[in-house]
């Protein structure tokens, strides 16, 4: 039996899931990835220690492989993950610095400094990113150039987190087109690094691995790594891609459809094969698909960790908190939540926007605040959904969703009611690592085509239909309350941010 491993580098956990070619899981393991706050002078700064990343990867691979039956081995593995965060290595492959986390605010000054440049029409046309995000890799490079120039000078390559794990697995230095896009220095039309933008910013081009197509063979597992993890020395390492795009691949999204990845981040992914026809005014950003000859139109926002925060705040019992939210009426008795714990990313970028509860009164109970978070997160989804429909110049009749929140019936029903379209949950087991396993299978020749890979894992799903009366009520609240919050709180949030966040 040919077995395929999807290795998913998440912001909370790293997962290893081993699948059959039909998408059936046969073994899995996960472990928490530790986030380290290691600068007393800047208590909000945080990193992923490179040894923590690699040791956690080895641990989950080893645990999942041990669960296989006698004589079973993994044919191929591909890595996917959250992108942006990277590690500089020298010519000998030695790590020179830890990975600055996307949750670290240290690069906000670089973002502010270069915002006008990346807002130029000619730059947008090359990158198809209406506005780069504060977490994009280019700002880590500019921060290190200013504050750690000796390290950047010693660096031979800057490896994004997935590329770092691939390097540790098989020794290959590579990045795929979707991951390269998170650096904000790639042309979407040619899928090559932009010499002009790189020169304008003063970035050393040799730091950046040459982008390749997801599904490309990289090499076999290094013998030492095979010994440490239980993988075979014949296990093939195949290039993966950016996590939510890999998940969209597993769901088989066709051009014109939209996929909603629900987790720490919420990503709306629309698909097109006509990159030259993408409309810029409402575009947030574009990344190449891991499917050949396609591009993904992206709207993204931090999501799931705010609901986790609310559950922890109310005692940590998910079932109890959700029961309280379900008992609360539409509109949460006036309590409205602005879901900007990590700023506003899409469709409006404002790095210094902060989260807020408004409309608080003695009538508001715990269940209302919990429902307000669910409603606020889905109002943000509606913002993004409206923008992506304008970008695609078409109405989207339904959304396919996958991820942690997709397993929560209340969350999905509120989403359907706020967006006014059915939410379809495909029958896939963990779409993100599954998509990586499918790419591994393509690289290893287990599947003859992308279409065969998608057809092999497809199955019926669950559908949440919108309640039209609820949709009308939510539309009123969305238009007349929610959409006004970011502007109303903008000035005071900037004052708070400058005093307490940086």
MILOSE-666902 format. One record per residue (C-alpha): x, y, z negated. Coordinates in steps of 0.02 Angstrom, whole numbers, plus 32768, in hexadecimal, padded with zeros to 4 digits. Each point is the difference from the previous one (the first is absolute). Example, Ala and Ser with C-alpha at 12.3 -4.5 7.8 and 13.67 -1.06 7.14 Angstrom:
BEGIN
82677F1F7E7A/804580AC8021/
// end
This chain:
BEGIN
800080008000/804280AD8030/7FF980767F6A/800F80BD8009/802E80767F72/7FC080B27FF0/806780657F84/7FA1809B7FC9/806180897FA6/7F78805E7FA1/801080977F90/7FBC7F9A7F6F/802B7F4C8029/806C7FA1807A/7FA57F69804A/803A7F67805D/7F757F9C8054/801F7F67806B/7F7A7FD88084/7FD67F7E807F/7FF3804180B3/7F4380097FE6/8016807F7F73/7FDE7F887F72/806B80267F65/80607F6A7FBD/807080547F7E/801980AC7FB8/805580647F78/800680B57FC9/806080697F84/7FF880B47FC9/807D8078804E/8045806C7F75/7FFD80BD801B/808F80537FA2/7FFF80B07FB8/80B9801C7FE2/802080BB7FFC/7FDD80517F55/801580AD804A/7F777FD9807F/7F867F8A7FA9/7F8D7FF38098/808C7FC48074/7FFA7F468023/80597F7B8067/7FF87F49802D/80A77FB97FCA/80457FA08093/802D7F6B7F92/7F4D7FFB7FC0/7FBD7FFB80B2/80737F738038/7FF27F997F60/7F42800C8004/7FFE7FCC80B7/806D7F687FDC/7F957FD17F6A/7F5A8000805F/80497FA48095/80487F7B7F8E/7F5F7FEB7F9E/7F947FEF809C/80777F868054/80027F927F64/7F437FEA8012/80107FAE80AB/7FEF7F45800F/80937F898018/8059801980A5/7FA480A1802B/806580978035/7FDF80AF803F/8016801480BC/800B80BE8001/7FEB80977F8F/7FD780B68023/800380937F89/7F81808C7FF1/7FEB808B7F82/7FDC80B47FD4/808880588063/805780A87FEB/806F7FCF7F6D/80B17FCF8030/80AF7FD97FC5/80A6803B8046/80837F77801B/80B8800D802D/805C7FA2808A/80147F6A7F8E/7F457FF87FDD/801280437F4E/7F6F80647FBA/803180B47FD8/7F6280417FAC/7F587FC27FC4/7F6380138068/7FAA80A67FDA/7F4A7FD17FE7/7F73804F8063/7FB780277F54/809580717FD7/7FE080BC8018/80B780328016/7FEF801C80BC/7F72807F7FF5/807B80928018/80457FB0809F/7F4F7FE2803D/7FD480B77FE2/80A1803A8053/7FE17F9F80A1/7F4280098008/7FFF808C8080/807B7FA3806F/7F9B7F608000/7F6480668020/8043803F80A6/7F997FC98095/80967FBB805E/80367F977F6B/7F507FBF7FE6/7FF67FCC80B7/809E7F987FEC/7FD67FAE7F5A/7F418003800C/7FFF802D7F47/7F95809B7FE4/805380127F59/80897F977FB4/7FE07FC27F4F/806980327F6C/80307F487FED/80477FED80B0/80B27FC18007/8045809B8053/7FEB805F7F5D/80647F7D7F9F/808C8019807E/7FFA80BE7FED/7FF87FF17F41/80997F8E7FFE/805B80738078/7FEC808D7F81/80157FA67F5A/80647F618026/8066802D809C/80907F8B7FD2/7F8B7F6A8002/7FB2803180A6/80AF80178048/80327F507FCA/7F607FB38044/800B7F99809F/7F457FDD800D/7F5F80367FAC/7F907F677FEF/7F4780107FDA/7FC77F867F7B/7FC37F7A807A/809E80138067/80677FEF7F61/7FAC7F5C7FD4/80187FBF80B1/80B8802F7FF4/80117FA27F5C/7FA57F698048/80607FEC80A2/8082808A8013/7FAA80578092/7FEE80BE8005/7F5D802C8057/7F5F80617FEE/7F5B7FF1805E/7FA6808C805A/7F7A80177F79/807F800B7F72/806E80768065/7F6C8076800F/7FFE801A7F43/80A880588010/7FA68087806A/808E8007807F/7FBF7F8C8089/7FAE802E80A5/7F5B7FA78016/8006800380BE/80AC7FAF8014/800B7FA77F56/80B180427FEC/804E80757F81/7FE780B68031/80AD80468024/7FBD80B17FFD/7FAA7FF47F56/80927FA17FB5/80778088803C/7F90808C7FC0/7FFB7FB27F52/80B77FD17FFD/7FDF7F477FE0/808A7F868031/7FAF7F908083/80767F6F7FDE/7FAD7FEA7F55/7F607FC48055/7FEE7F4D8042/7FC17FF080B3/7F437FE47FFF/7FBC7F5B8045/7F597FAA801F/7FB27FA77F6B/800A7F44801A/80B68008803A/80717F737FC2/808880407F8B/805D7F627FD0/80027F6F7F86/8005800B7F44/80AF80137FB8/80397F5D7FAF/801B80527F56/7F4F80468005/7FBB7F578035/80547FB27F69/7FBA80847F89/7F4E7FFF8044/7FE07F4F803D/7FE7803980B4/80507F978086/809B80418058/7F997FE5809E/7F7780777FC6/7FF2808D807F/7FF380B67FC9/7F8E80648072/7FE880BD8003/7F5B80357FAF/7FB880AE7FF1/7FA780827F97/7F867FAC7F88/7F5980498033/80277FF080B9/80307F4A7FE4/7F5A7FE87FA4/7FA1804F8091/80577F848074/7FC07F6F7F97/7F4E80428011/8010800680BD/7FD280B78012/7FDA802C80B4/801380AF804D/7F7580717FC2/7FE87FA47F5B/8030803B7F51/80497F9A7F73/800080377F49/80907FBF7F95/7FD180137F49/80847FF67F7B/807680787FA8/7FEF806280A2/7F658007806B/802C800180B8/7F858018808E/804C7FB5809C/7FB8801F80AC/804B7FAB8099/8023804380AE/80687FCC8096/7FFB80AE804C/8081805E7F99/80088090807C/7F4580217FE7/800580157F43/7FAE80A47FCC/806F80647F8B/7F8E80787F9F/7FB97F7F7F87/808F7F848006/80597FDA7F5D/80857F91804A/80217F718078/806A7F657FF0/80227F7A8082/7F9D7F617FE3/805B7F5D7FDE/7F977FC28093/8058802680A3/7FCD80988063/7F8B80497F7C/8003808E7F83/7FA8801A7F5A/7FAC80A47FD2/801480167F45/7FA8805F7F77/80427FD77F52/7FE8802B7F49/80317FBC7F56/7F6B7F9D7FC0/80017F647F94/8076803B7F78/7F8380867FCD/7F7A7F7E7FDF/80807F9A7FA0/8025809C7F9A/7F4780147FD9/7FEE7F4B7FCB/8099800D7F8F/7FBD80A47FBA/7F5C7FAA7FD3/80527F6B7FAA/803D7F90808C/7F647F94801A/7FDA800780BB/7F587FA87FF2/7FC380757F77/8039809C805D/7FAE7FC680A2/7F5F7FD77FA6/7FFD80B17FBC/8021804880AC/7F767F96804E/7F84803D7F7C/802A80B68027/7F9280568084/8037804680A7/8062809E7FDD/803A7FC67F53/7F9280807FA7/8063808D804E/80AD7FBF7FD5/806A8010809E/80B27FC18016/8087804A8070/80747F6B8024/80A4805D8010/806D7FB07F7A/808E80008080/7FCE80978066/7F948007809C/80447FA48097/7F747FF58080/7FAE8049805D/803E809B7FA2/80B180027FBE/801F80597F5B/808C7FB57F9A/7FD880697F65/7F487FD57FF7/7FD47FA07F61/7F727F917FC7/7F6C80487FA3/7F587FD87FB0/7F80808B8012/7F4A800B7FCF/80207FBB7F53/7F7380147F80/7FB57FA97F69/7F967F9B8079/809A7FAC804A/802A7F567FB6/80927F888019/7FA67FA2808A/7FE480A3805C/80B9802C7FFF/80297F528044/7F7F8011808B/803F80B08024/80AD7FB78025/7FB57F7F8078/7F9880888054/80948078800B/806F7F7C804E/7F7B7FD98081/7FDF80B88024/80B98008802B/7FE67F688071/7F71805C8057/80728096801C/807E7F8F8053/7F7B7F9F8061/7FB6809E804B/80AE803C8032/80317F5C8052/7F5D7FFA8063/802580AF8041/80B07FC9802F/7FBD7F67805B/7F738069804D/7F827F797FDA/7F867FC77F7B/80357F627FA5/7F6C7F8C7FDA/80527F9E7F73/80A07FF27F99/80607F627FD8/804C80057F52/80807F997FA2/8064800E7F60/7FE380047F45/7F6C80778004/7FAD7F99808A/7FE47F787F7D/7F9880777F96/7F487FFE8037/7FD180A57FAA/8094805B804E/7FD47FBE80AD/7F4680287FF0/802680B37FCB/8078800B8093/7F797FC7807A/7F8280797FB4/807780958008/80427FDB80B0/7F587FCB8047/80457F6B8061/800D7F457FD8/809D7FC77FA7/80397F558040/80777F987F96/80577F818073/801B7F507FBE/80BD800E7FEF/806C7FCE7F6E/806A80987FD5/8006805680AA/80A680597FE4/806F7F697FDC/7F977F9C807D/8027807E8088/80B97FF07FD5/7FF37F428009/7FAD801080AB/8092806C803D/80767F7C7FBB/7FA07F7F8064/800C8068809F/80BB80147FEA/80167F467FE0/7F937FCC8094/7F797FB37F92/7F82806D805E/8010801E80BB/7FAD80AB7FF9/7FBA80867F8B/7F527FCD8038/801F7F4C7FCD/804280387F55/7F65806A7FDE/7F887F7A803D/80567F7C7F94/7FDA805B7F5D/7F5780508027/7F5F7FD47FA5/7F57804A7FCB/7FFD80877F7A/7F9180617F86/7F9E809C8034/7FC880927F92/7F7380618054/7FE680B87FD4/7F6380397FA5/7FC28090806B/7FAF805E7F6E/80A27FF27F9D/8060803B809A/7F93809C800B/801A80277F47/80BB7FE5800C/800B806C809D/7FB580917F9E/807B7FEA7F70/80937FE78076/7FDE809B8066/7FC880777F78/806F7FCD7F6D/80907F8B8029/80438058809B/800A80A57FA1/806A7FBD7F71/80AD8002804F/7FF180B78034/7FB180327F5B/808B7FB27F98/809380218073/804D80957FA7/7FEF7FBF7F4F/80437F548033/809B8051804B/801D805D7F5C/7FEF7F5F7F9C/806F7F9F807A/808F807E7FF6/7FFB80017F41/7FE97F487FD8/80207F8C8095/80A9802F804C/
// end
